[in-house]
């Protein structure tokens, strides 16, 4: 089963998922920056309110693969204004 959604990322770090909560037992998540200018940072490391991970430039996407036995929280954050991101979990 896959679930897809569009979320708004801001300059405040927040957990990212496709639906109303992270898909239980997910093995993969694809995050795409839907903005035309502003980059976002996506990653599983959050320290002092800052997300550390992959920087996605406008239009770029990243695939995260998980072991279904390990629940991993993934965060997203912008360095400026709000940005729309597309998320697919399976």
C-alpha positions in Angstrom: 0.0 0.0 0.0 1.3 3.5 -0.9 0.1 6.8 0.4 0.9 10.2 -1.2 0.5 13.8 0.0 1.6 17.3 -0.3 2.9 19.0 2.8 4.2 22.5 3.7 7.7 22.8 5.0 8.8 25.9 6.9 11.9 27.2 8.7 10.8 25.3 11.8 11.9 21.7 11.7 9.0 19.2 11.5 8.4 15.5 10.9 7.5 14.7 7.3 5.1 12.0 6.2 2.5 11.6 3.5 -0.8 11.2 5.4 -1.9 12.2 8.9 1.0 10.1 10.5 4.0 8.2 9.3 2.9 5.0 7.5 3.3 2.0 9.8 5.9 -0.5 8.5 7.0 1.8 5.7 10.0 0.7 3.8 10.4 3.6 1.5 9.7 7.3 1.4 10.2 9.7 -1.6 10.3 13.5 -0.9 10.3 16.0 -3.7 10.8 19.8 -3.4 7.9 21.3 -5.4 9.2 24.8 -5.1 10.8 26.7 -8.1 13.5 28.5 -6.1 13.8 27.6 -2.3 15.8 24.6 -1.2 14.7 22.3 1.7 16.8 20.1 4.0 15.4 16.6 4.7 17.0 14.1 7.1 16.7 11.9 10.1 19.0 14.0 12.4 17.5 16.9 14.4 19.8 18.8 16.7 18.9 22.1 18.5 16.0 22.7 16.1 18.1 22.2 12.9 17.6 19.4 10.4 20.8 17.7 9.1 20.5 15.6 6.0 20.1 16.1 2.3 19.5 19.5 0.7 17.0 19.3 -2.0 17.1 22.1 -4.5 14.0 23.2 -6.3 12.4 20.3 -8.2 14.8 17.7 -6.8 13.7 14.5 -5.1 15.3 12.0 -2.7 14.4 8.4 -1.9 14.8 7.1 1.7 14.8 3.3 2.2 14.0 1.9 5.7 14.1 -1.5 7.3 10.4 -2.1 8.2 11.3 -3.2 11.7 12.9 0.2 12.5 10.7 3.3 12.7 12.8 6.3 11.5 11.6 9.8 12.0 12.4 12.1 9.0 12.4 15.8 9.3 12.1 18.7 6.9 13.1 22.4 7.1 13.6 25.4 4.9 16.0 28.2 5.3 13.4 30.8 4.6 9.8 30.9 3.5 7.2 28.1 3.3 7.7 25.5 0.6 5.4 22.7 -0.7 6.9 19.2 -0.8 5.4 16.0 -2.3 5.7 12.9 -0.2 5.1 9.2 -1.1 5.4 6.5 1.5 5.2 2.7 0.9 
